[in-house]
Amino acid sequence: ATEIRLSDEDLRRLDEAAPAGATAGDRYPDMSGINR
């Protein structure tokens, strides 16, 4: 493992690239048929 430090500018750029609420939909599509 490693330690990563993000500056305020890093966090601002991440928020700009992927703002909260920008994604939608299921995290895992229906996988009920797997391992049956």
mmCIF entry with sequence, helices, sheets and N, C-alpha, C, O atoms, coordinates in Angstrom:
data_MODEL
# 
_entry.id   MODEL 
# 
_entity.id                         1 
_entity.type                       polymer 
_entity.pdbx_number_of_molecules   1 
# 
_entity_poly.entity_id                      1 
_entity_poly.type                           'polypeptide(L)' 
_entity_poly.nstd_linkage                   no 
_entity_poly.nstd_monomer                   no 
_entity_poly.pdbx_seq_one_letter_code       ATEIRLSDEDLRRLDEAAPAGATAGDRYPDMSGINR 
_entity_poly.pdbx_seq_one_letter_code_can   ATEIRLSDEDLRRLDEAAPAGATAGDRYPDMSGINR 
_entity_poly.pdbx_strand_id                 A 
# 
loop_
_entity_poly_seq.entity_id 
_entity_poly_seq.num 
_entity_poly_seq.mon_id 
_entity_poly_seq.hetero 
1 1  ALA n 
1 2  THR n 
1 3  GLU n 
1 4  ILE n 
1 5  ARG n 
1 6  LEU n 
1 7  SER n 
1 8  ASP n 
1 9  GLU n 
1 10 ASP n 
1 11 LEU n 
1 12 ARG n 
1 13 ARG n 
1 14 LEU n 
1 15 ASP n 
1 16 GLU n 
1 17 ALA n 
1 18 ALA n 
1 19 PRO n 
1 20 ALA n 
1 21 GLY n 
1 22 ALA n 
1 23 THR n 
1 24 ALA n 
1 25 GLY n 
1 26 ASP n 
1 27 ARG n 
1 28 TYR n 
1 29 PRO n 
1 30 ASP n 
1 31 MET n 
1 32 SER n 
1 33 GLY n 
1 34 ILE n 
1 35 ASN n 
1 36 ARG n 
# 
_struct_asym.id          A 
_struct_asym.entity_id   1 
# 
_struct_conf.conf_type_id            HELX_P 
_struct_conf.id                      HELX_P1 
_struct_conf.pdbx_PDB_helix_id       AA1 
_struct_conf.beg_label_comp_id       ASP 
_struct_conf.beg_label_asym_id       A 
_struct_conf.beg_label_seq_id        8 
_struct_conf.pdbx_beg_PDB_ins_code   ? 
_struct_conf.end_label_comp_id       ALA 
_struct_conf.end_label_asym_id       A 
_struct_conf.end_label_seq_id        17 
_struct_conf.pdbx_end_PDB_ins_code   ? 
_struct_conf.beg_auth_comp_id        ASP 
_struct_conf.beg_auth_asym_id        A 
_struct_conf.beg_auth_seq_id         8 
_struct_conf.end_auth_comp_id        ALA 
_struct_conf.end_auth_asym_id        A 
_struct_conf.end_auth_seq_id         17 
_struct_conf.pdbx_PDB_helix_class    1 
_struct_conf.details                 ? 
_struct_conf.pdbx_PDB_helix_length   10 
# 
_struct_conf_type.id          HELX_P 
_struct_conf_type.criteria    ? 
_struct_conf_type.reference   ? 
# 
loop_
_atom_site.group_PDB 
_atom_site.id 
_atom_site.type_symbol 
_atom_site.label_atom_id 
_atom_site.label_alt_id 
_atom_site.label_comp_id 
_atom_site.label_asym_id 
_atom_site.label_entity_id 
_atom_site.label_seq_id 
_atom_site.pdbx_PDB_ins_code 
_atom_site.Cartn_x 
_atom_site.Cartn_y 
_atom_site.Cartn_z 
_atom_site.occupancy 
_atom_site.B_iso_or_equiv 
_atom_site.pdbx_formal_charge 
_atom_site.auth_seq_id 
_atom_site.auth_comp_id 
_atom_site.auth_asym_id 
_atom_site.auth_atom_id 
_atom_site.pdbx_PDB_model_num 
ATOM 1   N N  . ALA A 1 1  ? 0.846   -1.179  0.000   1.00 0.00 ? 1  ALA A N  1 
ATOM 2   C CA . ALA A 1 1  ? 0.000   0.000   0.000   1.00 0.00 ? 1  ALA A CA 1 
ATOM 3   C C  . ALA A 1 1  ? 0.886   1.235   0.000   1.00 0.00 ? 1  ALA A C  1 
ATOM 4   O O  . ALA A 1 1  ? 2.057   1.199   0.380   1.00 0.00 ? 1  ALA A O  1 
ATOM 5   N N  . THR A 1 2  ? 0.292   2.306   -0.433  1.00 0.00 ? 2  THR A N  1 
ATOM 6   C CA . THR A 1 2  ? 1.022   3.568   -0.463  1.00 0.00 ? 2  THR A CA 1 
ATOM 7   C C  . THR A 1 2  ? 0.123   4.676   0.039   1.00 0.00 ? 2  THR A C  1 
ATOM 8   O O  . THR A 1 2  ? -1.099  4.533   0.088   1.00 0.00 ? 2  THR A O  1 
ATOM 9   N N  . GLU A 1 3  ? 0.730   5.756   0.402   1.00 0.00 ? 3  GLU A N  1 
ATOM 10  C CA . GLU A 1 3  ? -0.039  6.911   0.874   1.00 0.00 ? 3  GLU A CA 1 
ATOM 11  C C  . GLU A 1 3  ? -0.055  7.954   -0.237  1.00 0.00 ? 3  GLU A C  1 
ATOM 12  O O  . GLU A 1 3  ? 0.986   8.321   -0.782  1.00 0.00 ? 3  GLU A O  1 
ATOM 13  N N  . ILE A 1 4  ? -1.242  8.417   -0.557  1.00 0.00 ? 4  ILE A N  1 
ATOM 14  C CA . ILE A 1 4  ? -1.397  9.430   -1.601  1.00 0.00 ? 4  ILE A CA 1 
ATOM 15  C C  . ILE A 1 4  ? -1.973  10.680  -0.962  1.00 0.00 ? 4  ILE A C  1 
ATOM 16  O O  . ILE A 1 4  ? -2.966  10.626  -0.237  1.00 0.00 ? 4  ILE A O  1 
ATOM 17  N N  . ARG A 1 5  ? -1.348  11.779  -1.237  1.00 0.00 ? 5  ARG A N  1 
ATOM 18  C CA . ARG A 1 5  ? -1.846  13.062  -0.719  1.00 0.00 ? 5  ARG A CA 1 
ATOM 19  C C  . ARG A 1 5  ? -2.325  13.906  -1.894  1.00 0.00 ? 5  ARG A C  1 
ATOM 20  O O  . ARG A 1 5  ? -1.596  14.119  -2.863  1.00 0.00 ? 5  ARG A O  1 
ATOM 21  N N  . LEU A 1 6  ? -3.550  14.377  -1.791  1.00 0.00 ? 6  LEU A N  1 
ATOM 22  C CA . LEU A 1 6  ? -4.126  15.218  -2.837  1.00 0.00 ? 6  LEU A CA 1 
ATOM 23  C C  . LEU A 1 6  ? -4.228  16.645  -2.326  1.00 0.00 ? 6  LEU A C  1 
ATOM 24  O O  . LEU A 1 6  ? -4.704  16.895  -1.219  1.00 0.00 ? 6  LEU A O  1 
ATOM 25  N N  . SER A 1 7  ? -3.775  17.566  -3.148  1.00 0.00 ? 7  SER A N  1 
ATOM 26  C CA . SER A 1 7  ? -3.873  18.979  -2.788  1.00 0.00 ? 7  SER A CA 1 
ATOM 27  C C  . SER A 1 7  ? -5.303  19.463  -3.028  1.00 0.00 ? 7  SER A C  1 
ATOM 28  O O  . SER A 1 7  ? -6.110  18.768  -3.644  1.00 0.00 ? 7  SER A O  1 
ATOM 29  N N  . ASP A 1 8  ? -5.598  20.647  -2.540  1.00 0.00 ? 8  ASP A N  1 
ATOM 30  C CA . ASP A 1 8  ? -6.911  21.239  -2.798  1.00 0.00 ? 8  ASP A CA 1 
ATOM 31  C C  . ASP A 1 8  ? -7.141  21.384  -4.302  1.00 0.00 ? 8  ASP A C  1 
ATOM 32  O O  . ASP A 1 8  ? -8.259  21.196  -4.783  1.00 0.00 ? 8  ASP A O  1 
ATOM 33  N N  . GLU A 1 9  ? -6.083  21.718  -5.039  1.00 0.00 ? 9  GLU A N  1 
ATOM 34  C CA . GLU A 1 9  ? -6.186  21.853  -6.498  1.00 0.00 ? 9  GLU A CA 1 
ATOM 35  C C  . GLU A 1 9  ? -6.474  20.499  -7.136  1.00 0.00 ? 9  GLU A C  1 
ATOM 36  O O  . GLU A 1 9  ? -7.289  20.414  -8.055  1.00 0.00 ? 9  GLU A O  1 
ATOM 37  N N  . ASP A 1 10 ? -5.823  19.445  -6.668  1.00 0.00 ? 10 ASP A N  1 
ATOM 38  C CA . ASP A 1 10 ? -6.097  18.098  -7.177  1.00 0.00 ? 10 ASP A CA 1 
ATOM 39  C C  . ASP A 1 10 ? -7.567  17.747  -6.978  1.00 0.00 ? 10 ASP A C  1 
ATOM 40  O O  . ASP A 1 10 ? -8.224  17.261  -7.899  1.00 0.00 ? 10 ASP A O  1 
ATOM 41  N N  . LEU A 1 11 ? -8.076  17.992  -5.784  1.00 0.00 ? 11 LEU A N  1 
ATOM 42  C CA . LEU A 1 11 ? -9.475  17.675  -5.479  1.00 0.00 ? 11 LEU A CA 1 
ATOM 43  C C  . LEU A 1 11 ? -10.431 18.501  -6.329  1.00 0.00 ? 11 LEU A C  1 
ATOM 44  O O  . LEU A 1 11 ? -11.459 17.996  -6.781  1.00 0.00 ? 11 LEU A O  1 
ATOM 45  N N  . ARG A 1 12 ? -10.096 19.771  -6.546  1.00 0.00 ? 12 ARG A N  1 
ATOM 46  C CA . ARG A 1 12 ? -10.934 20.636  -7.382  1.00 0.00 ? 12 ARG A CA 1 
ATOM 47  C C  . ARG A 1 12 ? -10.992 20.091  -8.803  1.00 0.00 ? 12 ARG A C  1 
ATOM 48  O O  . ARG A 1 12 ? -12.059 20.052  -9.415  1.00 0.00 ? 12 ARG A O  1 
ATOM 49  N N  . ARG A 1 13 ? -9.849  19.674  -9.325  1.00 0.00 ? 13 ARG A N  1 
ATOM 50  C CA . ARG A 1 13 ? -9.804  19.149  -10.688 1.00 0.00 ? 13 ARG A CA 1 
ATOM 51  C C  . ARG A 1 13 ? -10.564 17.834  -10.806 1.00 0.00 ? 13 ARG A C  1 
ATOM 52  O O  . ARG A 1 13 ? -11.218 17.586  -11.819 1.00 0.00 ? 13 ARG A O  1 
ATOM 53  N N  . LEU A 1 14 ? -10.485 16.989  -9.782  1.00 0.00 ? 14 LEU A N  1 
ATOM 54  C CA . LEU A 1 14 ? -11.257 15.743  -9.792  1.00 0.00 ? 14 LEU A CA 1 
ATOM 55  C C  . LEU A 1 14 ? -12.753 16.032  -9.767  1.00 0.00 ? 14 LEU A C  1 
ATOM 56  O O  . LEU A 1 14 ? -13.521 15.405  -10.497 1.00 0.00 ? 14 LEU A O  1 
ATOM 57  N N  . ASP A 1 15 ? -13.168 16.978  -8.928  1.00 0.00 ? 15 ASP A N  1 
ATOM 58  C CA . ASP A 1 15 ? -14.586 17.354  -8.869  1.00 0.00 ? 15 ASP A CA 1 
ATOM 59  C C  . ASP A 1 15 ? -15.058 17.928  -10.201 1.00 0.00 ? 15 ASP A C  1 
ATOM 60  O O  . ASP A 1 15 ? -16.196 17.701  -10.614 1.00 0.00 ? 15 ASP A O  1 
ATOM 61  N N  . GLU A 1 16 ? -14.191 18.664  -10.863 1.00 0.00 ? 16 GLU A N  1 
ATOM 62  C CA . GLU A 1 16 ? -14.539 19.240  -12.160 1.00 0.00 ? 16 GLU A CA 1 
ATOM 63  C C  . GLU A 1 16 ? -14.676 18.142  -13.221 1.00 0.00 ? 16 GLU A C  1 
ATOM 64  O O  . GLU A 1 16 ? -15.577 18.196  -14.058 1.00 0.00 ? 16 GLU A O  1 
ATOM 65  N N  . ALA A 1 17 ? -13.800 17.167  -13.185 1.00 0.00 ? 17 ALA A N  1 
ATOM 66  C CA . ALA A 1 17 ? -13.816 16.088  -14.176 1.00 0.00 ? 17 ALA A CA 1 
ATOM 67  C C  . ALA A 1 17 ? -14.958 15.109  -13.947 1.00 0.00 ? 17 ALA A C  1 
ATOM 68  O O  . ALA A 1 17 ? -15.522 14.577  -14.903 1.00 0.00 ? 17 ALA A O  1 
ATOM 69  N N  . ALA A 1 18 ? -15.301 14.870  -12.684 1.00 0.00 ? 18 ALA A N  1 
ATOM 70  C CA . ALA A 1 18 ? -16.354 13.900  -12.350 1.00 0.00 ? 18 ALA A CA 1 
ATOM 71  C C  . ALA A 1 18 ? -17.164 14.436  -11.175 1.00 0.00 ? 18 ALA A C  1 
ATOM 72  O O  . ALA A 1 18 ? -16.995 13.980  -10.045 1.00 0.00 ? 18 ALA A O  1 
ATOM 73  N N  . PRO A 1 19 ? -18.048 15.408  -11.438 1.00 0.00 ? 19 PRO A N  1 
ATOM 74  C CA . PRO A 1 19 ? -18.821 16.000  -10.347 1.00 0.00 ? 19 PRO A CA 1 
ATOM 75  C C  . PRO A 1 19 ? -19.769 14.992  -9.700  1.00 0.00 ? 19 PRO A C  1 
ATOM 76  O O  . PRO A 1 19 ? -20.220 14.038  -10.335 1.00 0.00 ? 19 PRO A O  1 
ATOM 77  N N  . ALA A 1 20 ? -20.055 15.227  -8.431  1.00 0.00 ? 20 ALA A N  1 
ATOM 78  C CA . ALA A 1 20 ? -20.998 14.370  -7.702  1.00 0.00 ? 20 ALA A CA 1 
ATOM 79  C C  . ALA A 1 20 ? -22.328 14.337  -8.448  1.00 0.00 ? 20 ALA A C  1 
ATOM 80  O O  . ALA A 1 20 ? -22.823 15.380  -8.874  1.00 0.00 ? 20 ALA A O  1 
ATOM 81  N N  . GLY A 1 21 ? -22.905 13.158  -8.608  1.00 0.00 ? 21 GLY A N  1 
ATOM 82  C CA . GLY A 1 21 ? -24.183 13.016  -9.290  1.00 0.00 ? 21 GLY A CA 1 
ATOM 83  C C  . GLY A 1 21 ? -24.080 12.898  -10.802 1.00 0.00 ? 21 GLY A C  1 
ATOM 84  O O  . GLY A 1 21 ? -25.099 12.784  -11.483 1.00 0.00 ? 21 GLY A O  1 
ATOM 85  N N  . ALA A 1 22 ? -22.862 12.925  -11.337 1.00 0.00 ? 22 ALA A N  1 
ATOM 86  C CA . ALA A 1 22 ? -22.695 12.873  -12.793 1.00 0.00 ? 22 ALA A CA 1 
ATOM 87  C C  . ALA A 1 22 ? -22.931 11.477  -13.357 1.00 0.00 ? 22 ALA A C  1 
ATOM 88  O O  . ALA A 1 22 ? -23.192 11.325  -14.550 1.00 0.00 ? 22 ALA A O  1 
ATOM 89  N N  . THR A 1 23 ? -22.843 10.481  -12.525 1.00 0.00 ? 23 THR A N  1 
ATOM 90  C CA . THR A 1 23 ? -23.056 9.114   -12.995 1.00 0.00 ? 23 THR A CA 1 
ATOM 91  C C  . THR A 1 23 ? -24.450 8.648   -12.621 1.00 0.00 ? 23 THR A C  1 
ATOM 92  O O  . THR A 1 23 ? -25.052 9.147   -11.671 1.00 0.00 ? 23 THR A O  1 
ATOM 93  N N  . ALA A 1 24 ? -24.949 7.696   -13.370 1.00 0.00 ? 24 ALA A N  1 
ATOM 94  C CA . ALA A 1 24 ? -26.286 7.169   -13.094 1.00 0.00 ? 24 ALA A CA 1 
ATOM 95  C C  . ALA A 1 24 ? -26.332 5.712   -13.507 1.00 0.00 ? 24 ALA A C  1 
ATOM 96  O O  . ALA A 1 24 ? -25.537 5.259   -14.331 1.00 0.00 ? 24 ALA A O  1 
ATOM 97  N N  . GLY A 1 25 ? -27.262 4.992   -12.932 1.00 0.00 ? 25 GLY A N  1 
ATOM 98  C CA . GLY A 1 25 ? -27.453 3.599   -13.316 1.00 0.00 ? 25 GLY A CA 1 
ATOM 99  C C  . GLY A 1 25 ? -26.956 2.646   -12.255 1.00 0.00 ? 25 GLY A C  1 
ATOM 100 O O  . GLY A 1 25 ? -26.387 3.045   -11.239 1.00 0.00 ? 25 GLY A O  1 
ATOM 101 N N  . ASP A 1 26 ? -27.188 1.376   -12.523 1.00 0.00 ? 26 ASP A N  1 
ATOM 102 C CA . ASP A 1 26 ? -26.767 0.338   -11.599 1.00 0.00 ? 26 ASP A CA 1 
ATOM 103 C C  . ASP A 1 26 ? -25.256 0.194   -11.611 1.00 0.00 ? 26 ASP A C  1 
ATOM 104 O O  . ASP A 1 26 ? -24.612 0.270   -12.657 1.00 0.00 ? 26 ASP A O  1 
ATOM 105 N N  . ARG A 1 27 ? -24.716 -0.012  -10.437 1.00 0.00 ? 27 ARG A N  1 
ATOM 106 C CA . ARG A 1 27 ? -23.280 -0.249  -10.355 1.00 0.00 ? 27 ARG A CA 1 
ATOM 107 C C  . ARG A 1 27 ? -22.934 -1.599  -10.966 1.00 0.00 ? 27 ARG A C  1 
ATOM 108 O O  . ARG A 1 27 ? -21.946 -1.732  -11.688 1.00 0.00 ? 27 ARG A O  1 
ATOM 109 N N  . TYR A 1 28 ? -23.749 -2.589  -10.672 1.00 0.00 ? 28 TYR A N  1 
ATOM 110 C CA . TYR A 1 28 ? -23.555 -3.928  -11.221 1.00 0.00 ? 28 TYR A CA 1 
ATOM 111 C C  . TYR A 1 28 ? -24.823 -4.313  -11.961 1.00 0.00 ? 28 TYR A C  1 
ATOM 112 O O  . TYR A 1 28 ? -25.873 -4.469  -11.338 1.00 0.00 ? 28 TYR A O  1 
ATOM 113 N N  . PRO A 1 29 ? -24.750 -4.471  -13.280 1.00 0.00 ? 29 PRO A N  1 
ATOM 114 C CA . PRO A 1 29 ? -25.932 -4.909  -14.014 1.00 0.00 ? 29 PRO A CA 1 
ATOM 115 C C  . PRO A 1 29 ? -26.412 -6.262  -13.475 1.00 0.00 ? 29 PRO A C  1 
ATOM 116 O O  . PRO A 1 29 ? -25.684 -6.932  -12.743 1.00 0.00 ? 29 PRO A O  1 
ATOM 117 N N  . ASP A 1 30 ? -27.582 -6.642  -13.822 1.00 0.00 ? 30 ASP A N  1 
ATOM 118 C CA . ASP A 1 30 ? -28.166 -7.893  -13.326 1.00 0.00 ? 30 ASP A CA 1 
ATOM 119 C C  . ASP A 1 30 ? -27.212 -9.059  -13.560 1.00 0.00 ? 30 ASP A C  1 
ATOM 120 O O  . ASP A 1 30 ? -26.918 -9.423  -14.698 1.00 0.00 ? 30 ASP A O  1 
ATOM 121 N N  . MET A 1 31 ? -26.741 -9.629  -12.470 1.00 0.00 ? 31 MET A N  1 
ATOM 122 C CA . MET A 1 31 ? -25.810 -10.757 -12.535 1.00 0.00 ? 31 MET A CA 1 
ATOM 123 C C  . MET A 1 31 ? -26.406 -11.980 -11.847 1.00 0.00 ? 31 MET A C  1 
ATOM 124 O O  . MET A 1 31 ? -25.670 -12.851 -11.383 1.00 0.00 ? 31 MET A O  1 
ATOM 125 N N  . SER A 1 32 ? -27.735 -12.049 -11.780 1.00 0.00 ? 32 SER A N  1 
ATOM 126 C CA . SER A 1 32 ? -28.388 -13.131 -11.048 1.00 0.00 ? 32 SER A CA 1 
ATOM 127 C C  . SER A 1 32 ? -28.138 -14.501 -11.667 1.00 0.00 ? 32 SER A C  1 
ATOM 128 O O  . SER A 1 32 ? -28.283 -15.513 -10.980 1.00 0.00 ? 32 SER A O  1 
ATOM 129 N N  . GLY A 1 33 ? -27.770 -14.564 -12.934 1.00 0.00 ? 33 GLY A N  1 
ATOM 130 C CA . GLY A 1 33 ? -27.551 -15.849 -13.583 1.00 0.00 ? 33 GLY A CA 1 
ATOM 131 C C  . GLY A 1 33 ? -26.141 -16.405 -13.411 1.00 0.00 ? 33 GLY A C  1 
ATOM 132 O O  . GLY A 1 33 ? -25.862 -17.525 -13.840 1.00 0.00 ? 33 GLY A O  1 
ATOM 133 N N  . ILE A 1 34 ? -25.264 -15.649 -12.801 1.00 0.00 ? 34 ILE A N  1 
ATOM 134 C CA . ILE A 1 34 ? -23.875 -16.079 -12.647 1.00 0.00 ? 34 ILE A CA 1 
ATOM 135 C C  . ILE A 1 34 ? -23.727 -17.029 -11.462 1.00 0.00 ? 34 ILE A C  1 
ATOM 136 O O  . ILE A 1 34 ? -24.371 -16.852 -10.427 1.00 0.00 ? 34 ILE A O  1 
ATOM 137 N N  . ASN A 1 35 ? -22.881 -18.027 -11.625 1.00 0.00 ? 35 ASN A N  1 
ATOM 138 C CA . ASN A 1 35 ? -22.591 -19.023 -10.577 1.00 0.00 ? 35 ASN A CA 1 
ATOM 139 C C  . ASN A 1 35 ? -23.835 -19.769 -10.117 1.00 0.00 ? 35 ASN A C  1 
ATOM 140 O O  . ASN A 1 35 ? -23.988 -20.033 -8.925  1.00 0.00 ? 35 ASN A O  1 
ATOM 141 N N  . ARG A 1 36 ? -24.718 -20.108 -11.034 1.00 0.00 ? 36 ARG A N  1 
ATOM 142 C CA . ARG A 1 36 ? -25.925 -20.864 -10.680 1.00 0.00 ? 36 ARG A CA 1 
ATOM 143 C C  . ARG A 1 36 ? -25.732 -22.293 -11.020 1.00 0.00 ? 36 ARG A C  1 
ATOM 144 O O  . ARG A 1 36 ? -26.631 -23.105 -10.802 1.00 0.00 ? 36 ARG A O  1 
# 
